[in-house]
Amino acid sequence: MRGIIANAQIFADEGKPAQGLGVSVEVFLLEAQGWEQVDETKTDGEGRASFKIDGGLFDNARSAPTLRLTEQGDPQPRVLSMGGAMRFDGRRQILEVDFGRIDRLEETAFALPRASARLNSIPHVVAGVALQEGRSEVALNRNLRLIPGANDSIATTTRTGNDVIIGDIRRGTIVTNTDDRIITADVSDRLTAGADNIVAVASTKQIDALRAITLEQNQRIVLKDQELATSKAQLLTTNTRLTAAEAALVAEKKRADDAAAKVAELEKAAGVDADVADVVTGLGTKLSIANTTLKTQAHPFRIGTVRVDLKGTPSADGGRIVLGGAAETTGSGLSTELHVDRPTAGTDDVTVPDVTGLTESAARRVVRSVGLRLAPAYQVVKPGQGTPGQSISQVPAAEATAKHGAEVLVVFGTAPAE
């Protein structure tokens, strides 16, 4: 794992972002038997905090590390969130952690109730809860503090005659009569419903309804937490399957590439079985067509003798040969010469080609290609009369008729002596 990217958004009272709050990410290390800070930062204007943690701490880990989000406390850090939602990016080898949107508890933070007596001595201050839309845990706790004795009133209930005494407070006693009214009166006065003595009035039915709503909301939170845990497990399983599928796809692609290379190798080694007469005849036909085409060019050429080497393994009777493949290097092969048909000297007329402006070697090839012979001559040329090294005249002239094998006199220019 290359590293961990963690994010959180923290809110203070009245749902306002907690700006400039110093927060840290801690990881539980088995060797140290405790929590160790791995990164710290401050929240921005929207209460957001981002962390980047080096994955070197978890090189040997086979599962996601246990993380928590904290802020400075005295003497122990205050825990804002535990764990968070996790997602592992197998391609980038990055673990993404989202601590979520957190409602920060200030003076209402509380110690984590222990389920095991063996862990009672380990400090853990809960200083943040998951933010619920439309409800602020901070505001709820603040309102309970602003109403004198409200917490004790909800916790203790007694009945005296037709009146229900909810609890005692510093200034008096909260009483509900048969009209379901809660009356707070000063201790020094008699319990009356006089306007001067009434501090707060509420309905016990309303209190019961609020309690029911609170329980229902808590149950919904538990169910949501269970759904979130299930979704996280399913996501982790899906990511594991995706990683395995990607690895299998790479392996299958490699197998396909290896198979294609093997087929190409086998095809190359197989060679081609061919009839020797067909091969030679086909080459001769192609050469004859080429000669016919060359005759139509401005400077005609003629293909003469062509040597053909067939690399391969011939059959016992010499009629067939395996060309290419392994036979190309291991076989003996066949050699033959193809003589393109040429008219007998002096019996046919040929058209004299135009060699004006050609060098001697080029003119010789052109003349020879049509069955004539070159007879060179040389003449000094002055500026403007021609280019030294090129032909300036010929006899017979271009397009004239001459006997096959006859000579063509070609005059080439030379530079004046200095």
C-alpha positions in Angstrom: 0.0 0.0 0.0 1.4 3.4 -1.1 -0.4 5.5 1.4 -3.7 6.7 3.0 -5.8 9.8 2.1 -8.2 10.8 4.8 -10.9 13.6 4.9 -13.3 15.0 7.4 -15.6 18.0 7.9 -16.1 19.4 11.4 -19.0 21.6 12.6 -19.3 23.6 15.8 -22.3 25.1 17.5 -25.4 26.0 15.4 -24.0 23.9 12.5 -21.2 26.4 11.7 -17.9 25.1 10.3 -15.2 24.7 12.9 -12.5 26.9 11.4 -8.8 26.7 12.3 -9.3 23.6 14.5 -6.1 21.6 15.0 -6.9 17.9 14.3 -4.8 14.7 14.0 -5.0 11.2 12.6 -3.8 8.5 14.9 -3.2 4.8 14.2 -3.2 2.0 16.7 0.2 0.2 16.7 0.4 -3.3 18.2 4.1 -3.0 19.0 3.6 0.3 20.9 0.3 -1.1 22.4 -1.3 2.3 21.9 -2.2 5.1 19.5 0.5 7.0 17.5 -0.1 10.3 15.6 0.7 9.9 11.8 -0.4 13.3 10.5 -1.9 16.6 11.7 -3.4 19.7 10.1 -5.9 22.6 10.7 -9.4 22.8 9.3 -10.1 25.4 6.5 -12.9 27.9 6.2 -15.5 25.2 5.6 -14.3 23.1 8.5 -12.6 20.5 6.2 -9.4 18.7 7.0 -7.3 16.5 4.7 -4.5 14.1 5.5 -1.9 12.2 3.5 -0.2 9.4 5.3 2.8 7.4 4.1 2.0 3.7 3.5 5.5 2.6 4.7 4.1 2.1 8.2 1.8 -0.6 6.9 4.0 -2.5 4.5 3.4 -5.8 6.2 -0.3 -5.2 7.0 -2.8 -7.6 5.4 -5.8 -5.5 6.4 -6.8 -1.9 6.8 -5.3 -0.2 9.9 -7.4 1.1 12.8 -7.6 4.9 12.6 -9.2 7.7 14.6 -9.6 11.5 14.3 -8.6 13.5 17.4 -8.1 17.0 18.6 -5.8 18.2 21.4 -7.1 17.5 24.9 -5.8 17.7 28.5 -4.3 15.4 29.4 -5.6 12.9 26.7 -6.6 13.7 23.1 -10.3 14.2 22.4 -11.7 11.6 19.9 -13.8 13.1 17.2 -14.4 10.0 15.1 -13.3 6.3 15.0 -12.6 4.4 11.8 -14.6 6.2 9.1 -15.8 4.9 5.7 -13.0 3.2 3.8 -12.3 2.4 0.1 -9.1 0.8 -1.3 -8.0 1.8 -4.8 -6.2 -1.3 -6.0 -4.8 0.4 -9.1 -3.2 3.3 -7.2 -2.6 1.2 -4.1 -4.3 4.0 -2.0 -6.6 3.6 1.0 -9.2 6.4 1.1 -10.8 7.1 4.5 -13.8 9.5 5.0 -14.4 10.3 8.7 -17.6 12.0 7.5 -19.3 15.2 8.8 -18.8 15.5 12.5 -20.7 17.5 15.1 -18.0 18.6 17.6 -18.9 18.3 21.3 -17.3 21.0 23.3 -17.9 21.0 27.1 -20.5 18.3 26.6 -17.9 15.7 25.6 -18.1 12.5 27.7 -16.1 9.5 28.5 -16.8 6.4 26.4 -18.9 3.9 28.5 -17.0 0.6 28.8 -18.5 -2.7 28.0 -15.5 -4.5 29.4 -14.2 -3.9 32.9 -10.7 -4.7 31.7 -10.6 -1.5 29.6 -12.0 0.9 32.2 -8.5 2.3 32.9 -7.9 3.3 29.2 -9.0 7.0 28.7 -11.2 7.7 25.7 -13.1 11.0 25.5 -15.9 11.2 22.9 -15.7 14.7 21.5 -17.6 14.3 18.3 -20.7 12.5 16.9 -21.9 12.0 13.3 -23.8 15.1 12.1 -27.5 14.4 11.5 -29.4 16.6 9.1 -31.9 18.9 10.9 -30.5 18.1 14.4 -27.5 19.4 16.3 -26.2 17.4 19.2 -24.4 20.4 20.4 -27.5 22.6 20.4 -29.6 19.8 22.1 -27.1 19.5 25.0 -26.8 23.3 25.3 -30.6 23.7 25.7 -30.7 21.0 28.3 -28.1 22.9 30.3 -29.9 26.2 29.9 -33.1 24.8 31.5 -32.2 24.4 35.2 -32.4 20.8 36.3 -33.8 19.6 33.0 -31.5 16.6 32.9 -32.3 15.5 36.5 -36.0 16.2 35.8 -36.1 13.7 32.9 -34.1 11.2 34.8 -36.1 11.1 38.1 -39.9 10.9 38.5 -42.0 10.5 41.7 -45.8 10.7 42.4 -47.5 12.5 45.3 -51.2 12.2 45.4 -52.6 13.6 42.1 -49.3 15.4 41.4 -46.2 14.0 39.6 -42.9 15.4 41.0 -40.4 15.2 38.1 -37.3 16.2 40.2 -35.7 18.8 42.4 -33.7 21.8 41.2 -31.8 24.5 43.0 -34.6 27.0 43.1 -37.6 24.8 43.5 -39.5 21.7 42.6 -41.0 20.8 39.2 -44.5 19.5 39.7 -47.2 18.4 37.2 -50.8 18.4 38.3 -53.9 16.7 36.9 -54.0 19.2 34.1 -50.6 17.9 32.9 -48.9 21.1 33.5 -45.3 21.3 34.9 -44.9 24.1 37.3 -41.5 25.3 38.8 -42.0 27.2 42.0 -39.5 28.7 44.5 -38.8 26.4 47.5 -39.6 29.2 50.0 -43.1 29.5 48.5 -46.1 27.2 48.5 -46.6 25.2 45.3 -49.1 27.4 43.6 -49.9 28.2 40.0 -49.6 31.9 40.6 -48.2 33.9 37.7 -45.4 35.2 39.9 -44.1 31.8 40.8 -44.4 30.0 37.4 -41.0 29.6 35.8 -41.6 27.1 33.1 -44.7 25.2 31.9 -44.7 22.1 29.7 -46.8 18.9 29.2 -45.7 15.5 30.4 -47.2 14.1 27.3 -44.9 16.3 25.3 -41.9 15.0 27.3 -43.0 11.4 26.7 -43.3 12.2 23.0 -39.9 13.7 22.9 -38.4 10.7 24.6 -40.1 8.4 22.1 -38.7 10.5 19.2 -35.3 10.3 20.7 -35.4 6.5 21.0 -36.7 6.2 17.5 -33.9 8.4 16.1 -31.3 6.4 18.1 -32.7 3.2 16.6 -32.5 4.7 13.1 -28.9 5.7 13.7 -28.0 2.2 14.8 -29.7 0.8 11.7 -27.9 3.3 9.5 -24.6 2.3 11.1 -25.3 -1.3 10.4 -26.2 -0.6 6.8 -23.0 1.5 6.4 -20.9 -1.4 7.9 -22.6 -3.8 5.5 -22.0 -1.5 2.5 -18.4 -1.1 3.5 -17.9 -4.9 3.7 -19.6 -5.3 0.3 -17.5 -2.6 -1.2 -14.3 -4.2 0.1 -15.4 -7.5 -1.3 -16.2 -6.0 -4.7 -12.8 -4.2 -4.8 -11.1 -7.5 -3.9 -13.0 -9.3 -6.7 -12.2 -6.4 -9.2 -8.5 -6.6 -8.3 -8.5 -10.4 -8.9 -10.4 -10.0 -12.2 -7.9 -7.4 -13.4 -5.0 -9.7 -12.6 -6.7 -12.6 -14.4 -7.3 -10.4 -17.4 -3.6 -9.5 -17.6 -2.7 -13.2 -17.3 -5.2 -14.1 -20.1 -3.9 -11.3 -22.4 -0.3 -12.6 -21.9 -1.4 -16.1 -22.7 -3.1 -14.9 -25.9 0.0 -12.9 -26.9 2.2 -16.0 -26.3 -0.2 -18.2 -28.4 -0.2 -15.7 -31.3 3.6 -15.6 -31.2 3.7 -19.4 -31.2 1.3 -19.6 -34.2 3.5 -17.1 -36.2 6.6 -19.1 -35.4 4.9 -22.4 -36.5 3.6 -20.7 -39.7 7.1 -19.5 -40.5 8.6 -22.9 -39.8 6.0 -24.7 -41.9 7.2 -23.3 -45.3 5.3 -23.4 -48.7 5.2 -26.5 -51.0 5.5 -25.4 -54.6 5.9 -26.9 -58.1 9.3 -26.0 -59.5 8.0 -25.7 -63.1 5.3 -23.3 -62.0 7.7 -21.1 -60.1 10.2 -20.9 -63.0 7.5 -20.3 -65.6 5.8 -17.6 -63.5 9.1 -15.8 -63.1 9.8 -16.0 -66.8 6.4 -14.6 -67.6 6.9 -11.7 -65.3 10.3 -10.9 -66.9 8.8 -11.0 -70.4 6.0 -8.6 -69.4 8.7 -6.3 -67.8 10.7 -6.3 -71.1 7.6 -5.4 -73.1 6.9 -2.4 -70.7 10.6 -1.2 -70.8 10.4 -1.0 -74.7 7.8 1.7 -74.4 9.9 4.0 -72.2 11.8 7.1 -73.5 15.1 5.4 -72.7 14.3 1.7 -73.2 16.1 -1.0 -71.4 16.0 -4.8 -71.9 16.4 -7.4 -69.1 19.1 -9.9 -70.0 20.1 -13.0 -68.1 18.5 -13.5 -64.7 19.8 -15.9 -62.1 17.2 -17.5 -59.8 18.2 -19.2 -56.5 15.3 -21.1 -54.9 16.2 -21.7 -51.2 14.3 -24.7 -49.9 14.1 -28.5 -49.8 13.4 -30.2 -53.2 11.6 -33.4 -53.6 13.3 -36.6 -54.7 12.2 -36.3 -58.3 13.0 -32.5 -58.4 9.5 -31.6 -59.4 8.5 -29.8 -56.2 10.3 -27.7 -53.5 9.4 -26.5 -50.0 10.1 -22.8 -49.9 10.6 -20.7 -46.8 10.2 -21.7 -43.2 12.9 -23.9 -41.7 13.7 -25.3 -45.2 15.1 -21.8 -46.1 18.1 -22.4 -43.8 18.3 -26.2 -43.7 17.5 -27.1 -47.3 19.8 -27.1 -50.3 17.6 -25.4 -52.9 17.8 -25.0 -56.7 19.6 -22.5 -59.0 18.6 -21.6 -62.6 19.2 -18.9 -65.2 16.4 -17.3 -67.2 17.4 -15.9 -70.6 15.0 -13.4 -72.0 14.3 -13.8 -75.7 16.6 -11.5 -77.8 16.5 -11.1 -81.6 19.4 -12.5 -83.6 22.0 -9.9 -84.5 21.6 -8.4 -88.0 18.2 -10.0 -88.6 15.9 -7.5 -87.0 15.7 -3.7 -87.1 15.5 -1.8 -83.8 14.7 1.8 -83.0 17.7 3.9 -82.0 17.1 5.4 -78.5 17.8 9.1 -77.7 20.8 9.3 -75.5 21.4 13.1 -75.8 22.4 14.6 -72.4 23.3 11.2 -70.8 26.7 10.3 -69.4 28.8 7.7 -71.1 27.9 4.9 -68.7 24.2 5.7 -68.9 24.2 6.0 -72.7 26.0 2.6 -73.0 23.4 0.9 -70.9 20.5 2.4 -72.9 22.1 1.5 -76.2 22.9 -2.0 -75.1 19.4 -2.6 -73.8 17.9 -2.4 -77.3 20.6 -4.7 -78.8 23.0 -2.0 -80.2 26.6 -1.2 -79.4 28.1 2.2 -78.3 31.0 3.7 -80.2 32.1 6.8 -78.1 33.8 9.9 -79.4 34.9 13.1 -77.6 34.8 16.8 -78.5 35.9 19.8 -76.5 33.0 22.0 -75.8 33.1 25.7 -75.2 30.8 27.6 -72.8 27.2 27.4 -74.0 27.9 24.5 -76.4 27.2 21.7 -74.0 28.1 20.1 -70.7 31.4 18.2 -70.3 30.8 14.5 -69.6 27.4 14.4 -71.4 26.5 13.4 -74.9 26.1 16.2 -77.4 25.2 14.3 -80.5 24.7 10.8 -81.9 24.7 8.9 -85.2 22.2 7.4 -86.2 19.8 10.0 -84.8 17.2 9.2 -82.2 14.1 7.3 -83.5 16.1 6.1 -86.6 16.1 2.4 -87.5 19.3 0.3 -87.2 20.1 -3.4 -87.5 20.3 -5.3 -84.2 24.0 -5.4 -83.1 24.9 -2.3 -85.1 27.0 0.6 -83.6 25.7 4.0 -82.5 28.3 6.8 -82.6 27.8 9.0 -79.6 29.9 12.2 -79.1 30.6 13.3 -75.5 31.7 16.7 -74.5 35.0 17.3 -72.7 36.3 20.4 -70.9 39.0 22.6 -72.6 42.5 22.0 -71.4 43.8 24.7 -69.0 
